[in-house]
Amino acid sequence: MKFKIDENLPVEISEMLIDADYNSKTVNDQKLQGSKDSAIIEICKSEQRVLITCRS
């Protein structure tokens, strides 16, 4: 399973997933900070990733 961790979460979440043998990237890894949610969702779809985010 592949994950993308949103910029509003600690990067350690991605590191924990990688340590557990999951494929994980952060929004920051891919220089997508500040991108609209709709753009990030489309990228996740194209990469077949599950977006993990926090709504406040």
N, CA, C and O of each residue as an XYZ file, in Angstrom:
224
protein
N       0.843     -1.160      0.000
C       0.000      0.000      0.000
C       0.902      1.241      0.000
O       1.959      1.246      0.629
N       0.477      2.282     -0.705
C       1.266      3.504     -0.815
C       0.514      4.674     -0.166
O      -0.702      4.813     -0.303
N       1.282      5.506      0.544
C       0.700      6.611      1.280
C       1.351      7.937      0.905
O       2.510      7.982      0.495
N       0.581      9.019      1.055
C       1.124     10.366      0.988
C       0.676     11.063      2.257
O      -0.508     11.065      2.591
N       1.645     11.665      2.974
C       1.379     12.339      4.228
C       1.294     13.841      3.954
O       2.217     14.441      3.404
N       0.173     14.428      4.346
C      -0.065     15.844      4.095
C       0.884     16.704      4.930
O       1.449     16.249      5.925
N       1.044     17.946      4.504
C       1.989     18.854      5.149
C       1.562     19.260      6.559
O       2.375     19.809      7.303
N       0.317     19.007      6.942
C      -0.148     19.388      8.273
C       0.104     18.293      9.314
O      -0.379     18.385     10.442
N       0.852     17.268      8.937
C       1.199     16.178      9.846
C       2.715     16.069      9.977
O       3.443     16.483      9.075
N       3.193     15.524     11.076
C       4.644     15.358     11.253
C       5.224     14.364     10.233
O       4.603     13.352      9.908
N       6.411     14.674      9.747
C       7.071     13.776      8.787
C       7.390     12.423      9.409
O       7.608     11.445      8.695
N       7.417     12.365     10.726
C       7.702     11.101     11.408
C       6.668     10.029     11.080
O       6.966      8.837     11.146
N       5.478     10.440     10.735
C       4.454      9.460     10.340
C       4.921      8.711      9.097
O       4.816      7.487      9.022
N       5.432      9.450      8.134
C       5.958      8.813      6.922
C       7.131      7.900      7.253
O       7.241      6.798      6.714
N       8.001      8.360      8.137
C       9.154      7.548      8.534
C       8.715      6.249      9.209
O       9.307      5.196      8.973
N       7.677      6.320     10.049
C       7.165      5.107     10.703
C       6.595      4.133      9.675
O       6.798      2.923      9.784
N       5.884      4.658      8.679
C       5.328      3.790      7.639
C       6.445      3.134      6.829
O       6.376      1.946      6.514
N       7.465      3.909      6.500
C       8.608      3.354      5.750
C       9.291      2.265      6.568
O       9.659      1.219      6.033
N       9.461      2.513      7.869
C      10.075      1.505      8.751
C       9.248      0.219      8.802
O       9.780     -0.862      9.052
N       7.935      0.352      8.560
C       7.044     -0.818      8.560
C       6.895     -1.401      7.153
O       5.980     -2.180      6.888
N       7.806     -1.013      6.255
C       7.864     -1.528      4.876
C       6.722     -1.065      3.974
O       6.341     -1.769      3.039
N       6.172      0.129      4.259
C       5.197      0.731      3.358
C       5.890      1.782      2.501
O       6.922      2.335      2.883
N       5.315      2.041      1.357
C       5.804      3.083      0.466
C       5.118      4.380      0.892
O       3.898      4.502      0.784
N       5.894      5.343      1.373
C       5.318      6.577      1.877
C       6.118      7.780      1.408
O       7.348      7.770      1.432
N       5.415      8.802      0.986
C       6.004     10.090      0.598
C       5.241     11.173      1.325
O       4.070     11.002      1.663
N       5.902     12.282      1.565
C       5.205     13.420      2.143
C       4.957     14.461      1.057
O       5.618     14.472      0.019
N       3.996     15.327      1.322
C       3.742     16.445      0.417
C       5.031     17.261      0.282
O       5.361     17.730     -0.807
N       5.755     17.426      1.387
C       7.000     18.183      1.355
C       8.070     17.493      0.511
O       8.823     18.166     -0.193
N       8.151     16.167      0.568
C       9.126     15.418     -0.244
C       8.980     15.775     -1.716
O       9.964     15.867     -2.450
N       7.752     15.971     -2.127
C       7.467     16.187     -3.537
C       7.250     17.659     -3.877
O       6.735     17.993     -4.945
N       7.657     18.549     -2.940
C       7.587     20.006     -3.165
C       6.172     20.467     -3.516
O       5.987     21.308     -4.395
N       5.183     19.914     -2.827
C       3.784     20.251     -3.093
C       3.181     21.123     -1.989
O       1.964     21.301     -1.943
N       4.023     21.671     -1.094
C       3.521     22.503     -0.017
C       2.694     23.653     -0.592
O       3.075     24.275     -1.583
N       1.579     23.916      0.038
C       0.729     25.020     -0.378
C      -0.167     24.719     -1.567
O      -0.948     25.575     -1.983
N      -0.065     23.516     -2.121
C      -0.918     23.142     -3.260
C      -2.357     22.994     -2.796
O      -2.618     22.663     -1.639
N      -3.273     23.237     -3.693
C      -4.692     23.060     -3.375
C      -4.966     21.588     -3.097
O      -4.343     20.699     -3.676
N      -5.917     21.356     -2.193
C      -6.289     19.980     -1.848
C      -6.683     19.187     -3.087
O      -6.331     18.015     -3.222
N      -7.411     19.826     -3.985
C      -7.863     19.125     -5.190
C      -6.679     18.657     -6.035
O      -6.736     17.581     -6.630
N      -5.613     19.448     -6.095
C      -4.424     19.051     -6.860
C      -3.726     17.870     -6.189
O      -3.297     16.933     -6.862
N      -3.616     17.918     -4.863
C      -2.966     16.825     -4.141
C      -3.769     15.541     -4.284
O      -3.195     14.463     -4.442
N      -5.084     15.649     -4.231
C      -5.935     14.466     -4.396
C      -5.735     13.859     -5.784
O      -5.648     12.638     -5.912
N      -5.663     14.679     -6.806
C      -5.444     14.166     -8.167
C      -4.091     13.479     -8.287
O      -3.973     12.446     -8.946
N      -3.074     14.047     -7.653
C      -1.747     13.428     -7.674
C      -1.788     12.085     -6.951
O      -1.205     11.106     -7.417
N      -2.477     12.040     -5.816
C      -2.616     10.772     -5.084
C      -3.309      9.717     -5.944
O      -2.910      8.552     -5.952
N      -4.339     10.127     -6.661
C      -5.030      9.182     -7.552
C      -4.078      8.655     -8.616
O      -4.036      7.452     -8.876
N      -3.314      9.552     -9.232
C      -2.423      9.122    -10.309
C      -1.291      8.231     -9.793
O      -0.806      7.356    -10.511
N      -0.872      8.460     -8.540
C       0.184      7.650     -7.922
C      -0.371      6.437     -7.179
O       0.388      5.622     -6.656
N      -1.690      6.325     -7.135
C      -2.372      5.269     -6.384
C      -1.931      5.254     -4.920
O      -1.558      4.218     -4.370
N      -1.987      6.445     -4.308
C      -1.620      6.614     -2.905
C      -2.839      6.978     -2.076
O      -3.785      7.593     -2.567
N      -2.799      6.590     -0.827
C      -3.811      6.980      0.153
C      -3.297      8.254      0.829
O      -2.182      8.273      1.351
N      -4.096      9.303      0.820
C      -3.716     10.549      1.466
C      -4.070     10.485      2.946
O      -5.205     10.175      3.310
N      -3.103     10.776      3.785
C      -3.336     10.860      5.221
C      -3.196     12.332      5.601
O      -2.149     12.941      5.383
N      -4.241     12.888      6.162
C      -4.256     14.301      6.507
C      -4.972     14.485      7.841
O      -5.556     13.548      8.385
N      -4.914     15.698      8.349
C      -5.587     16.027      9.596
C      -6.435     17.261      9.355
O      -5.956     18.287      8.873
N      -7.662     17.140      9.689
C      -8.576     18.258      9.515
C      -8.716     18.973     10.848
O      -9.009     18.345     11.866
N      -8.509     20.287     10.847
C      -8.609     21.012     12.113
C      -9.749     21.999     12.110
O      -9.969     22.691     13.104
